[in-house]
Amino acid sequence: SAFRTQTYNQSVGGAKKSQHLLGRAADIKVYGVSPEEVAKIAKEIGFRGVGVYKSFTHVDVREGNMAFWRG
């Protein structure tokens, strides 16, 4: 999942101010690599928002404060 319309974002339970709405986010899965390991690498290479979920990792290039979470 990358860019989302407001309607689609609501239908998947996305945050009201989701970075997906701005085209600044992606939910990714790297086969053979755990979401935790993908998150670690994402932080190391400079993603400013990183969320770890059961089957994927959220990454974004938000402005302002960094954000890291587990969903």
mmJSON file of the N, C-alpha and C atoms, coordinates in Angstrom:
{"data_MODEL":{"atom_site":{
"group_PDB":["ATOM","ATOM","ATOM","ATOM","ATOM","ATOM","ATOM","ATOM","ATOM","ATOM","ATOM","ATOM","ATOM","ATOM","ATOM","ATOM","ATOM","ATOM","ATOM","ATOM","ATOM","ATOM","ATOM","ATOM","ATOM","ATOM","ATOM","ATOM","ATOM","ATOM","ATOM","ATOM","ATOM","ATOM","ATOM","ATOM","ATOM","ATOM","ATOM","ATOM","ATOM","ATOM","ATOM","ATOM","ATOM","ATOM","ATOM","ATOM","ATOM","ATOM","ATOM","ATOM","ATOM","ATOM","ATOM","ATOM","ATOM","ATOM","ATOM","ATOM","ATOM","ATOM","ATOM","ATOM","ATOM","ATOM","ATOM","ATOM","ATOM","ATOM","ATOM","ATOM","ATOM","ATOM","ATOM","ATOM","ATOM","ATOM","ATOM","ATOM","ATOM","ATOM","ATOM","ATOM","ATOM","ATOM","ATOM","ATOM","ATOM","ATOM","ATOM","ATOM","ATOM","ATOM","ATOM","ATOM","ATOM","ATOM","ATOM","ATOM","ATOM","ATOM","ATOM","ATOM","ATOM","ATOM","ATOM","ATOM","ATOM","ATOM","ATOM","ATOM","ATOM","ATOM","ATOM","ATOM","ATOM","ATOM","ATOM","ATOM","ATOM","ATOM","ATOM","ATOM","ATOM","ATOM","ATOM","ATOM","ATOM","ATOM","ATOM","ATOM","ATOM","ATOM","ATOM","ATOM","ATOM","ATOM","ATOM","ATOM","ATOM","ATOM","ATOM","ATOM","ATOM","ATOM","ATOM","ATOM","ATOM","ATOM","ATOM","ATOM","ATOM","ATOM","ATOM","ATOM","ATOM","ATOM","ATOM","ATOM","ATOM","ATOM","ATOM","ATOM","ATOM","ATOM","ATOM","ATOM","ATOM","ATOM","ATOM","ATOM","ATOM","ATOM","ATOM","ATOM","ATOM","ATOM","ATOM","ATOM","ATOM","ATOM","ATOM","ATOM","ATOM","ATOM","ATOM","ATOM","ATOM","ATOM","ATOM","ATOM","ATOM","ATOM","ATOM","ATOM","ATOM","ATOM","ATOM","ATOM","ATOM","ATOM","ATOM","ATOM","ATOM","ATOM","ATOM","ATOM","ATOM","ATOM","ATOM","ATOM","ATOM"],
"id":[1,2,3,4,5,6,7,8,9,10,11,12,13,14,15,16,17,18,19,20,21,22,23,24,25,26,27,28,29,30,31,32,33,34,35,36,37,38,39,40,41,42,43,44,45,46,47,48,49,50,51,52,53,54,55,56,57,58,59,60,61,62,63,64,65,66,67,68,69,70,71,72,73,74,75,76,77,78,79,80,81,82,83,84,85,86,87,88,89,90,91,92,93,94,95,96,97,98,99,100,101,102,103,104,105,106,107,108,109,110,111,112,113,114,115,116,117,118,119,120,121,122,123,124,125,126,127,128,129,130,131,132,133,134,135,136,137,138,139,140,141,142,143,144,145,146,147,148,149,150,151,152,153,154,155,156,157,158,159,160,161,162,163,164,165,166,167,168,169,170,171,172,173,174,175,176,177,178,179,180,181,182,183,184,185,186,187,188,189,190,191,192,193,194,195,196,197,198,199,200,201,202,203,204,205,206,207,208,209,210,211,212,213],
"type_symbol":["N","C","C","N","C","C","N","C","C","N","C","C","N","C","C","N","C","C","N","C","C","N","C","C","N","C","C","N","C","C","N","C","C","N","C","C","N","C","C","N","C","C","N","C","C","N","C","C","N","C","C","N","C","C","N","C","C","N","C","C","N","C","C","N","C","C","N","C","C","N","C","C","N","C","C","N","C","C","N","C","C","N","C","C","N","C","C","N","C","C","N","C","C","N","C","C","N","C","C","N","C","C","N","C","C","N","C","C","N","C","C","N","C","C","N","C","C","N","C","C","N","C","C","N","C","C","N","C","C","N","C","C","N","C","C","N","C","C","N","C","C","N","C","C","N","C","C","N","C","C","N","C","C","N","C","C","N","C","C","N","C","C","N","C","C","N","C","C","N","C","C","N","C","C","N","C","C","N","C","C","N","C","C","N","C","C","N","C","C","N","C","C","N","C","C","N","C","C","N","C","C","N","C","C","N","C","C","N","C","C","N","C","C"],
"label_atom_id":["N","CA","C","N","CA","C","N","CA","C","N","CA","C","N","CA","C","N","CA","C","N","CA","C","N","CA","C","N","CA","C","N","CA","C","N","CA","C","N","CA","C","N","CA","C","N","CA","C","N","CA","C","N","CA","C","N","CA","C","N","CA","C","N","CA","C","N","CA","C","N","CA","C","N","CA","C","N","CA","C","N","CA","C","N","CA","C","N","CA","C","N","CA","C","N","CA","C","N","CA","C","N","CA","C","N","CA","C","N","CA","C","N","CA","C","N","CA","C","N","CA","C","N","CA","C","N","CA","C","N","CA","C","N","CA","C","N","CA","C","N","CA","C","N","CA","C","N","CA","C","N","CA","C","N","CA","C","N","CA","C","N","CA","C","N","CA","C","N","CA","C","N","CA","C","N","CA","C","N","CA","C","N","CA","C","N","CA","C","N","CA","C","N","CA","C","N","CA","C","N","CA","C","N","CA","C","N","CA","C","N","CA","C","N","CA","C","N","CA","C","N","CA","C","N","CA","C","N","CA","C","N","CA","C","N","CA","C","N","CA","C","N","CA","C","N","CA","C"],
"label_alt_id":[null,null,null,null,null,null,null,null,null,null,null,null,null,null,null,null,null,null,null,null,null,null,null,null,null,null,null,null,null,null,null,null,null,null,null,null,null,null,null,null,null,null,null,null,null,null,null,null,null,null,null,null,null,null,null,null,null,null,null,null,null,null,null,null,null,null,null,null,null,null,null,null,null,null,null,null,null,null,null,null,null,null,null,null,null,null,null,null,null,null,null,null,null,null,null,null,null,null,null,null,null,null,null,null,null,null,null,null,null,null,null,null,null,null,null,null,null,null,null,null,null,null,null,null,null,null,null,null,null,null,null,null,null,null,null,null,null,null,null,null,null,null,null,null,null,null,null,null,null,null,null,null,null,null,null,null,null,null,null,null,null,null,null,null,null,null,null,null,null,null,null,null,null,null,null,null,null,null,null,null,null,null,null,null,null,null,null,null,null,null,null,null,null,null,null,null,null,null,null,null,null,null,null,null,null,null,null,null,null,null,null,null,null],
"label_comp_id":["SER","SER","SER","ALA","ALA","ALA","PHE","PHE","PHE","ARG","ARG","ARG","THR","THR","THR","GLN","GLN","GLN","THR","THR","THR","TYR","TYR","TYR","ASN","ASN","ASN","GLN","GLN","GLN","SER","SER","SER","VAL","VAL","VAL","GLY","GLY","GLY","GLY","GLY","GLY","ALA","ALA","ALA","LYS","LYS","LYS","LYS","LYS","LYS","SER","SER","SER","GLN","GLN","GLN","HIS","HIS","HIS","LEU","LEU","LEU","LEU","LEU","LEU","GLY","GLY","GLY","ARG","ARG","ARG","ALA","ALA","ALA","ALA","ALA","ALA","ASP","ASP","ASP","ILE","ILE","ILE","LYS","LYS","LYS","VAL","VAL","VAL","TYR","TYR","TYR","GLY","GLY","GLY","VAL","VAL","VAL","SER","SER","SER","PRO","PRO","PRO","GLU","GLU","GLU","GLU","GLU","GLU","VAL","VAL","VAL","ALA","ALA","ALA","LYS","LYS","LYS","ILE","ILE","ILE","ALA","ALA","ALA","LYS","LYS","LYS","GLU","GLU","GLU","ILE","ILE","ILE","GLY","GLY","GLY","PHE","PHE","PHE","ARG","ARG","ARG","GLY","GLY","GLY","VAL","VAL","VAL","GLY","GLY","GLY","VAL","VAL","VAL","TYR","TYR","TYR","LYS","LYS","LYS","SER","SER","SER","PHE","PHE","PHE","THR","THR","THR","HIS","HIS","HIS","VAL","VAL","VAL","ASP","ASP","ASP","VAL","VAL","VAL","ARG","ARG","ARG","GLU","GLU","GLU","GLY","GLY","GLY","ASN","ASN","ASN","MET","MET","MET","ALA","ALA","ALA","PHE","PHE","PHE","TRP","TRP","TRP","ARG","ARG","ARG","GLY","GLY","GLY"],
"label_asym_id":["A","A","A","A","A","A","A","A","A","A","A","A","A","A","A","A","A","A","A","A","A","A","A","A","A","A","A","A","A","A","A","A","A","A","A","A","A","A","A","A","A","A","A","A","A","A","A","A","A","A","A","A","A","A","A","A","A","A","A","A","A","A","A","A","A","A","A","A","A","A","A","A","A","A","A","A","A","A","A","A","A","A","A","A","A","A","A","A","A","A","A","A","A","A","A","A","A","A","A","A","A","A","A","A","A","A","A","A","A","A","A","A","A","A","A","A","A","A","A","A","A","A","A","A","A","A","A","A","A","A","A","A","A","A","A","A","A","A","A","A","A","A","A","A","A","A","A","A","A","A","A","A","A","A","A","A","A","A","A","A","A","A","A","A","A","A","A","A","A","A","A","A","A","A","A","A","A","A","A","A","A","A","A","A","A","A","A","A","A","A","A","A","A","A","A","A","A","A","A","A","A","A","A","A","A","A","A","A","A","A","A","A","A"],
"label_entity_id":["1","1","1","1","1","1","1","1","1","1","1","1","1","1","1","1","1","1","1","1","1","1","1","1","1","1","1","1","1","1","1","1","1","1","1","1","1","1","1","1","1","1","1","1","1","1","1","1","1","1","1","1","1","1","1","1","1","1","1","1","1","1","1","1","1","1","1","1","1","1","1","1","1","1","1","1","1","1","1","1","1","1","1","1","1","1","1","1","1","1","1","1","1","1","1","1","1","1","1","1","1","1","1","1","1","1","1","1","1","1","1","1","1","1","1","1","1","1","1","1","1","1","1","1","1","1","1","1","1","1","1","1","1","1","1","1","1","1","1","1","1","1","1","1","1","1","1","1","1","1","1","1","1","1","1","1","1","1","1","1","1","1","1","1","1","1","1","1","1","1","1","1","1","1","1","1","1","1","1","1","1","1","1","1","1","1","1","1","1","1","1","1","1","1","1","1","1","1","1","1","1","1","1","1","1","1","1","1","1","1","1","1","1"],
"label_seq_id":[1,1,1,2,2,2,3,3,3,4,4,4,5,5,5,6,6,6,7,7,7,8,8,8,9,9,9,10,10,10,11,11,11,12,12,12,13,13,13,14,14,14,15,15,15,16,16,16,17,17,17,18,18,18,19,19,19,20,20,20,21,21,21,22,22,22,23,23,23,24,24,24,25,25,25,26,26,26,27,27,27,28,28,28,29,29,29,30,30,30,31,31,31,32,32,32,33,33,33,34,34,34,35,35,35,36,36,36,37,37,37,38,38,38,39,39,39,40,40,40,41,41,41,42,42,42,43,43,43,44,44,44,45,45,45,46,46,46,47,47,47,48,48,48,49,49,49,50,50,50,51,51,51,52,52,52,53,53,53,54,54,54,55,55,55,56,56,56,57,57,57,58,58,58,59,59,59,60,60,60,61,61,61,62,62,62,63,63,63,64,64,64,65,65,65,66,66,66,67,67,67,68,68,68,69,69,69,70,70,70,71,71,71],
"pdbx_PDB_ins_code":[null,null,null,null,null,null,null,null,null,null,null,null,null,null,null,null,null,null,null,null,null,null,null,null,null,null,null,null,null,null,null,null,null,null,null,null,null,null,null,null,null,null,null,null,null,null,null,null,null,null,null,null,null,null,null,null,null,null,null,null,null,null,null,null,null,null,null,null,null,null,null,null,null,null,null,null,null,null,null,null,null,null,null,null,null,null,null,null,null,null,null,null,null,null,null,null,null,null,null,null,null,null,null,null,null,null,null,null,null,null,null,null,null,null,null,null,null,null,null,null,null,null,null,null,null,null,null,null,null,null,null,null,null,null,null,null,null,null,null,null,null,null,null,null,null,null,null,null,null,null,null,null,null,null,null,null,null,null,null,null,null,null,null,null,null,null,null,null,null,null,null,null,null,null,null,null,null,null,null,null,null,null,null,null,null,null,null,null,null,null,null,null,null,null,null,null,null,null,null,null,null,null,null,null,null,null,null,null,null,null,null,null,null],
"Cartn_x":[0.848,0.0,0.896,0.636,1.409,0.422,0.248,-0.732,-2.124,-2.903,-4.291,-5.197,-6.378,-7.403,-7.993,-8.677,-9.311,-10.294,-11.079,-12.074,-11.415,-10.377,-9.692,-8.997,-8.372,-7.692,-8.664,-9.855,-10.872,-11.297,-11.436,-11.92,-10.93,-9.635,-8.636,-8.237,-8.933,-8.664,-7.413,-7.008,-5.823,-6.032,-4.929,-4.971,-5.55,-6.249,-6.877,-5.865,-4.662,-3.607,-2.478,-2.853,-1.892,-0.954,0.301,1.282,0.945,0.166,-0.28,-1.11,-1.876,-2.722,-1.901,-0.657,0.235,1.215,1.118,2.04,3.444,3.549,4.857,5.113,4.259,4.379,4.162,4.689,4.447,4.437,3.606,3.62,4.304,5.391,6.207,6.406,6.67,6.98,8.163,9.195,10.366,10.373,10.108,10.011,11.331,11.234,12.413,13.058,12.49,13.02,11.865,12.078,11.004,10.696,9.453,9.116,10.029,10.454,11.352,12.702,13.234,14.515,14.383,13.275,13.04,12.982,12.311,12.215,13.586,14.408,15.755,16.537,16.482,17.187,16.597,15.26,14.601,15.063,15.173,15.659,17.099,17.924,19.344,19.542,18.652,18.851,18.082,17.394,16.853,15.365,14.552,13.104,12.743,11.85,11.497,10.301,9.512,8.396,8.503,8.478,8.607,7.656,6.773,5.845,5.992,6.063,6.218,4.869,4.409,3.16,3.46,2.475,2.681,3.226,2.702,3.096,3.727,3.941,4.545,5.175,5.88,6.497,6.026,5.624,5.254,6.511,6.782,7.882,7.356,7.888,7.486,8.582,8.404,9.371,8.718,8.036,7.317,8.254,7.663,8.39,8.207,9.085,8.949,9.531,8.898,9.395,9.383,10.368,10.409,9.365,8.908,7.907,8.2,8.217,8.439,7.397,6.756,5.691,5.54,4.776,4.418,2.9,2.404,0.961,0.336],
"Cartn_y":[-1.17,0.0,1.236,2.158,3.404,4.564,5.38,6.474,5.906,6.562,6.161,7.375,7.137,8.173,8.191,9.272,9.392,8.234,7.923,6.853,5.513,5.195,3.907,3.873,4.963,5.009,4.719,5.306,5.046,3.584,3.009,1.626,0.611,0.947,0.025,0.399,1.384,1.765,2.614,3.329,4.184,5.394,5.939,7.135,8.317,9.202,10.342,11.258,11.349,12.175,11.295,10.173,9.202,9.806,9.432,9.841,9.251,8.183,7.59,8.595,9.429,10.414,11.474,11.639,12.632,12.013,10.712,10.027,9.911,9.934,9.882,8.566,7.559,6.322,5.097,3.98,2.69,1.617,0.621,-0.574,-1.638,-2.197,-3.114,-4.45,-5.457,-6.794,-7.286,-7.739,-8.295,-9.785,-10.609,-12.038,-12.6,-13.381,-13.971,-13.081,-11.882,-10.946,-10.533,-10.58,-10.242,-8.75,-8.386,-6.964,-6.189,-6.828,-6.177,-5.852,-6.773,-6.552,-5.475,-5.488,-4.446,-3.089,-3.016,-1.759,-1.277,-2.178,-1.82,-1.192,-1.818,-1.306,0.038,0.14,1.391,2.557,2.325,3.376,3.751,2.737,2.966,3.796,3.623,4.342,5.662,6.01,7.351,7.558,6.496,6.717,7.367,8.34,9.116,8.542,7.715,7.026,5.547,4.72,3.272,2.576,1.745,0.969,-0.503,-1.312,-2.76,-3.428,-4.197,-4.945,-6.432,-7.267,-8.72,-9.193,-8.657,-9.191,-8.173,-6.932,-5.917,-4.822,-3.935,-2.782,-1.517,-0.532,0.781,1.645,2.338,3.298,4.603,5.736,7.008,8.049,9.123,10.222,11.5,11.385,12.51,13.67,14.835,16.013,16.122,16.831,17.024,15.868,15.589,14.582,13.183,12.402,11.001,10.239,9.116,8.296,6.82,6.045,4.611,3.926,2.891,2.23,0.775,0.062,-1.326,-1.386,-1.944,-1.968,-3.305],
"Cartn_z":[0.0,0.0,0.0,-0.887,-0.939,-0.824,-1.885,-1.829,-1.618,-0.778,-0.531,-0.675,-1.223,-1.188,0.217,0.555,1.87,2.097,1.074,1.192,1.454,0.678,0.871,2.231,2.615,3.905,5.039,4.976,5.995,5.982,4.786,4.677,5.253,5.289,5.843,7.271,7.85,9.226,9.399,8.341,8.414,9.295,9.768,10.619,9.841,10.545,9.878,9.203,9.744,9.146,8.601,8.018,7.495,6.454,6.528,5.523,4.156,4.125,2.852,2.053,2.747,2.073,1.339,1.765,1.173,0.178,-0.013,-0.916,-0.346,0.975,1.634,2.355,2.136,2.898,2.023,2.505,1.86,2.937,2.744,3.579,2.751,3.279,2.488,3.181,2.374,2.856,2.048,2.735,2.069,2.403,1.416,1.655,2.169,3.233,3.846,4.906,5.131,6.124,7.042,8.334,9.273,9.229,9.562,9.634,10.596,11.688,12.638,11.995,11.209,10.547,9.463,8.719,7.721,8.415,9.571,10.322,10.767,11.238,11.678,10.523,9.377,8.199,7.765,7.79,7.39,8.262,9.562,10.468,10.119,9.872,9.571,8.306,7.323,6.06,5.997,7.095,7.186,7.066,7.057,7.084,8.411,8.363,9.554,10.3,9.65,10.278,9.963,10.998,10.801,11.77,11.222,12.033,11.733,12.768,12.609,12.874,11.917,12.029,11.872,12.085,12.044,10.705,9.588,8.285,7.345,7.806,6.94,7.785,7.124,7.774,7.075,7.846,7.318,7.343,6.236,6.187,5.608,6.111,5.522,5.665,4.904,4.866,5.388,6.498,7.119,7.42,7.521,7.976,9.482,10.146,11.587,12.378,13.519,14.436,13.848,14.252,13.844,14.646,14.092,14.782,14.535,15.607,15.518,16.395,15.869,16.615,16.186,16.985,16.709,16.625,15.533,15.314,15.547],
"occupancy":[1.0,1.0,1.0,1.0,1.0,1.0,1.0,1.0,1.0,1.0,1.0,1.0,1.0,1.0,1.0,1.0,1.0,1.0,1.0,1.0,1.0,1.0,1.0,1.0,1.0,1.0,1.0,1.0,1.0,1.0,1.0,1.0,1.0,1.0,1.0,1.0,1.0,1.0,1.0,1.0,1.0,1.0,1.0,1.0,1.0,1.0,1.0,1.0,1.0,1.0,1.0,1.0,1.0,1.0,1.0,1.0,1.0,1.0,1.0,1.0,1.0,1.0,1.0,1.0,1.0,1.0,1.0,1.0,1.0,1.0,1.0,1.0,1.0,1.0,1.0,1.0,1.0,1.0,1.0,1.0,1.0,1.0,1.0,1.0,1.0,1.0,1.0,1.0,1.0,1.0,1.0,1.0,1.0,1.0,1.0,1.0,1.0,1.0,1.0,1.0,1.0,1.0,1.0,1.0,1.0,1.0,1.0,1.0,1.0,1.0,1.0,1.0,1.0,1.0,1.0,1.0,1.0,1.0,1.0,1.0,1.0,1.0,1.0,1.0,1.0,1.0,1.0,1.0,1.0,1.0,1.0,1.0,1.0,1.0,1.0,1.0,1.0,1.0,1.0,1.0,1.0,1.0,1.0,1.0,1.0,1.0,1.0,1.0,1.0,1.0,1.0,1.0,1.0,1.0,1.0,1.0,1.0,1.0,1.0,1.0,1.0,1.0,1.0,1.0,1.0,1.0,1.0,1.0,1.0,1.0,1.0,1.0,1.0,1.0,1.0,1.0,1.0,1.0,1.0,1.0,1.0,1.0,1.0,1.0,1.0,1.0,1.0,1.0,1.0,1.0,1.0,1.0,1.0,1.0,1.0,1.0,1.0,1.0,1.0,1.0,1.0,1.0,1.0,1.0,1.0,1.0,1.0,1.0,1.0,1.0,1.0,1.0,1.0],
"B_iso_or_equiv":[0.0,0.0,0.0,0.0,0.0,0.0,0.0,0.0,0.0,0.0,0.0,0.0,0.0,0.0,0.0,0.0,0.0,0.0,0.0,0.0,0.0,0.0,0.0,0.0,0.0,0.0,0.0,0.0,0.0,0.0,0.0,0.0,0.0,0.0,0.0,0.0,0.0,0.0,0.0,0.0,0.0,0.0,0.0,0.0,0.0,0.0,0.0,0.0,0.0,0.0,0.0,0.0,0.0,0.0,0.0,0.0,0.0,0.0,0.0,0.0,0.0,0.0,0.0,0.0,0.0,0.0,0.0,0.0,0.0,0.0,0.0,0.0,0.0,0.0,0.0,0.0,0.0,0.0,0.0,0.0,0.0,0.0,0.0,0.0,0.0,0.0,0.0,0.0,0.0,0.0,0.0,0.0,0.0,0.0,0.0,0.0,0.0,0.0,0.0,0.0,0.0,0.0,0.0,0.0,0.0,0.0,0.0,0.0,0.0,0.0,0.0,0.0,0.0,0.0,0.0,0.0,0.0,0.0,0.0,0.0,0.0,0.0,0.0,0.0,0.0,0.0,0.0,0.0,0.0,0.0,0.0,0.0,0.0,0.0,0.0,0.0,0.0,0.0,0.0,0.0,0.0,0.0,0.0,0.0,0.0,0.0,0.0,0.0,0.0,0.0,0.0,0.0,0.0,0.0,0.0,0.0,0.0,0.0,0.0,0.0,0.0,0.0,0.0,0.0,0.0,0.0,0.0,0.0,0.0,0.0,0.0,0.0,0.0,0.0,0.0,0.0,0.0,0.0,0.0,0.0,0.0,0.0,0.0,0.0,0.0,0.0,0.0,0.0,0.0,0.0,0.0,0.0,0.0,0.0,0.0,0.0,0.0,0.0,0.0,0.0,0.0,0.0,0.0,0.0,0.0,0.0,0.0,0.0,0.0,0.0,0.0,0.0,0.0],
"pdbx_formal_charge":[null,null,null,null,null,null,null,null,null,null,null,null,null,null,null,null,null,null,null,null,null,null,null,null,null,null,null,null,null,null,null,null,null,null,null,null,null,null,null,null,null,null,null,null,null,null,null,null,null,null,null,null,null,null,null,null,null,null,null,null,null,null,null,null,null,null,null,null,null,null,null,null,null,null,null,null,null,null,null,null,null,null,null,null,null,null,null,null,null,null,null,null,null,null,null,null,null,null,null,null,null,null,null,null,null,null,null,null,null,null,null,null,null,null,null,null,null,null,null,null,null,null,null,null,null,null,null,null,null,null,null,null,null,null,null,null,null,null,null,null,null,null,null,null,null,null,null,null,null,null,null,null,null,null,null,null,null,null,null,null,null,null,null,null,null,null,null,null,null,null,null,null,null,null,null,null,null,null,null,null,null,null,null,null,null,null,null,null,null,null,null,null,null,null,null,null,null,null,null,null,null,null,null,null,null,null,null,null,null,null,null,null,null],
"auth_seq_id":[1,1,1,2,2,2,3,3,3,4,4,4,5,5,5,6,6,6,7,7,7,8,8,8,9,9,9,10,10,10,11,11,11,12,12,12,13,13,13,14,14,14,15,15,15,16,16,16,17,17,17,18,18,18,19,19,19,20,20,20,21,21,21,22,22,22,23,23,23,24,24,24,25,25,25,26,26,26,27,27,27,28,28,28,29,29,29,30,30,30,31,31,31,32,32,32,33,33,33,34,34,34,35,35,35,36,36,36,37,37,37,38,38,38,39,39,39,40,40,40,41,41,41,42,42,42,43,43,43,44,44,44,45,45,45,46,46,46,47,47,47,48,48,48,49,49,49,50,50,50,51,51,51,52,52,52,53,53,53,54,54,54,55,55,55,56,56,56,57,57,57,58,58,58,59,59,59,60,60,60,61,61,61,62,62,62,63,63,63,64,64,64,65,65,65,66,66,66,67,67,67,68,68,68,69,69,69,70,70,70,71,71,71],
"auth_comp_id":["SER","SER","SER","ALA","ALA","ALA","PHE","PHE","PHE","ARG","ARG","ARG","THR","THR","THR","GLN","GLN","GLN","THR","THR","THR","TYR","TYR","TYR","ASN","ASN","ASN","GLN","GLN","GLN","SER","SER","SER","VAL","VAL","VAL","GLY","GLY","GLY","GLY","GLY","GLY","ALA","ALA","ALA","LYS","LYS","LYS","LYS","LYS","LYS","SER","SER","SER","GLN","GLN","GLN","HIS","HIS","HIS","LEU","LEU","LEU","LEU","LEU","LEU","GLY","GLY","GLY","ARG","ARG","ARG","ALA","ALA","ALA","ALA","ALA","ALA","ASP","ASP","ASP","ILE","ILE","ILE","LYS","LYS","LYS","VAL","VAL","VAL","TYR","TYR","TYR","GLY","GLY","GLY","VAL","VAL","VAL","SER","SER","SER","PRO","PRO","PRO","GLU","GLU","GLU","GLU","GLU","GLU","VAL","VAL","VAL","ALA","ALA","ALA","LYS","LYS","LYS","ILE","ILE","ILE","ALA","ALA","ALA","LYS","LYS","LYS","GLU","GLU","GLU","ILE","ILE","ILE","GLY","GLY","GLY","PHE","PHE","PHE","ARG","ARG","ARG","GLY","GLY","GLY","VAL","VAL","VAL","GLY","GLY","GLY","VAL","VAL","VAL","TYR","TYR","TYR","LYS","LYS","LYS","SER","SER","SER","PHE","PHE","PHE","THR","THR","THR","HIS","HIS","HIS","VAL","VAL","VAL","ASP","ASP","ASP","VAL","VAL","VAL","ARG","ARG","ARG","GLU","GLU","GLU","GLY","GLY","GLY","ASN","ASN","ASN","MET","MET","MET","ALA","ALA","ALA","PHE","PHE","PHE","TRP","TRP","TRP","ARG","ARG","ARG","GLY","GLY","GLY"],
"auth_asym_id":["A","A","A","A","A","A","A","A","A","A","A","A","A","A","A","A","A","A","A","A","A","A","A","A","A","A","A","A","A","A","A","A","A","A","A","A","A","A","A","A","A","A","A","A","A","A","A","A","A","A","A","A","A","A","A","A","A","A","A","A","A","A","A","A","A","A","A","A","A","A","A","A","A","A","A","A","A","A","A","A","A","A","A","A","A","A","A","A","A","A","A","A","A","A","A","A","A","A","A","A","A","A","A","A","A","A","A","A","A","A","A","A","A","A","A","A","A","A","A","A","A","A","A","A","A","A","A","A","A","A","A","A","A","A","A","A","A","A","A","A","A","A","A","A","A","A","A","A","A","A","A","A","A","A","A","A","A","A","A","A","A","A","A","A","A","A","A","A","A","A","A","A","A","A","A","A","A","A","A","A","A","A","A","A","A","A","A","A","A","A","A","A","A","A","A","A","A","A","A","A","A","A","A","A","A","A","A","A","A","A","A","A","A"],
"auth_atom_id":["N","CA","C","N","CA","C","N","CA","C","N","CA","C","N","CA","C","N","CA","C","N","CA","C","N","CA","C","N","CA","C","N","CA","C","N","CA","C","N","CA","C","N","CA","C","N","CA","C","N","CA","C","N","CA","C","N","CA","C","N","CA","C","N","CA","C","N","CA","C","N","CA","C","N","CA","C","N","CA","C","N","CA","C","N","CA","C","N","CA","C","N","CA","C","N","CA","C","N","CA","C","N","CA","C","N","CA","C","N","CA","C","N","CA","C","N","CA","C","N","CA","C","N","CA","C","N","CA","C","N","CA","C","N","CA","C","N","CA","C","N","CA","C","N","CA","C","N","CA","C","N","CA","C","N","CA","C","N","CA","C","N","CA","C","N","CA","C","N","CA","C","N","CA","C","N","CA","C","N","CA","C","N","CA","C","N","CA","C","N","CA","C","N","CA","C","N","CA","C","N","CA","C","N","CA","C","N","CA","C","N","CA","C","N","CA","C","N","CA","C","N","CA","C","N","CA","C","N","CA","C","N","CA","C","N","CA","C","N","CA","C","N","CA","C","N","CA","C"],
"pdbx_PDB_model_num":[1,1,1,1,1,1,1,1,1,1,1,1,1,1,1,1,1,1,1,1,1,1,1,1,1,1,1,1,1,1,1,1,1,1,1,1,1,1,1,1,1,1,1,1,1,1,1,1,1,1,1,1,1,1,1,1,1,1,1,1,1,1,1,1,1,1,1,1,1,1,1,1,1,1,1,1,1,1,1,1,1,1,1,1,1,1,1,1,1,1,1,1,1,1,1,1,1,1,1,1,1,1,1,1,1,1,1,1,1,1,1,1,1,1,1,1,1,1,1,1,1,1,1,1,1,1,1,1,1,1,1,1,1,1,1,1,1,1,1,1,1,1,1,1,1,1,1,1,1,1,1,1,1,1,1,1,1,1,1,1,1,1,1,1,1,1,1,1,1,1,1,1,1,1,1,1,1,1,1,1,1,1,1,1,1,1,1,1,1,1,1,1,1,1,1,1,1,1,1,1,1,1,1,1,1,1,1,1,1,1,1,1,1]
}}}
